[in-house]
Amino acid sequence: MLQALDVEKPYILVGHSFGGLVARLYTSLYPRDICGMVLVDAAPEYKELAYEKVLPENLLAGNREYFENPMLNCEKVDKIQSYKQIVDYSKQSDISLSIITRGLPDNGEDGWPSQEILEIEQSLQAEFQWLSTSSKFRIASRSGHYIHHDEPDIVIEEILLMLKGMGK
């Protein structure tokens, strides 16, 4: 699409949730086309398996089914295959990287350990810093998963800082 629209390179990619996986994969495959990446509460690979450490017994089967069955997630994405692609192609670069993660837990179903899941997500997203020698991590303290709705100024600020770093 970028080529068809003749969008000038290099690009700053901004990816939210599953879009963060897409941005990471694109950056790994086409690093010369990218000058920056902003991950906005981006999905860490295999996060559902990490949740199992804190889930009560009665929620384990449903969580595993959500992980394994593409028809259960809103994107209808094969998570197992998508996560494998990310692992297979991830590599470190010097591309400017900003990681923004939510500061507020989701309102989960009864028994869902929302605070513990938030802490797992924050930890997994902080690990994205290894993807770049030029990375930074920040928590949007007043935001849930939709940071671009709750605190859009944070996302805009990170994009503008990258543009400024490019001299634009």
C-alpha positions, -999 to +999 in steps of 0.1 A: +000+000+000+028+024+009+044+017-025+012+020-044+005+054-028+041+064-034+046+075+002+080+089+007+105+069+028+116+066+055+085+058+075+076+062+112+053+033+120+028+036+148+012+003+160-015-002+186-023-036+201-020-063+173-009-034+150+023-033+171+031-068+160+025-058+124+048-027+128+075-048+144+074-074+116+075-048+089+104-031+106+123-064+108+117-072+072+123-037+058+146-019+082+160+006+056+125+019+050+119+028+087+133+057+107+111+053+138+085+032+155+060+040+182+044+010+199+011+019+216+002-007+242+014-032+216+006-069+220+036-089+232+040-123+216+027-152+236+012-128+263-017-152+269+008-179+280+024-154+304-011-147+319-014-183+330+011-176+358-016-155+376-049-168+363-071-188+386-078-224+376-113-217+363-100-191+337-071-212+323-090-232+297-108-201+283-076-181+281-059-210+263-088-214+239-087-176+232-049-180+224-055-210+201-087-202+183-085-173+158-123-170+157-123-158+194-103-126+189-118-095+173-092-095+145-097-132+137-059-135+137-040-168+140-021-157+171+002-187+172+014-182+136+016-144+141+037-148+172+060-173+155+066-149+127+076-121+151+100-144+170+115-157+137+121-123+123+128-101+154+162-085+155+178-055+172+184-023+153+192+013+159+158+026+147+143+051+170+117+032+192+092+046+216+071+022+237+040+035+254+021+012+277-011+017+296-011+025+333-046+014+342-058-022+344-087-035+322-121-041+338-120-078+335-146-104+341-153-117+376-121-133+390-099-119+362-067-107+380-067-073+363-038-057+382-016-087+379-023-089+341-014-052+338+019-058+356+027-087+332+018-065+302+039-036+314+069-060+320+065-077+286+062-044+268+092-030+286+112-059+272+106-044+237+134-020+245+159-047+234+146-042+198+165-010+195+197+006+208+177+038+207+146+030+227+125+045+254+096+033+275+069+053+292+037+045+310+005+064+301-007+065+337-042+077+330-049+053+301-063+019+296-056-002+264-067+026+241-040+052+249-046+070+216-082+077+229-074+083+266-042+103+263-037+111+226-012+139+234+013+112+245+012+094+212+014+127+192+043+139+214+063+107+206+057+110+169+066+147+169+099+139+188+108+114+161+100+138+133+121+164+151+150+139+154+148+134+116+151+172+111+115+176+098 
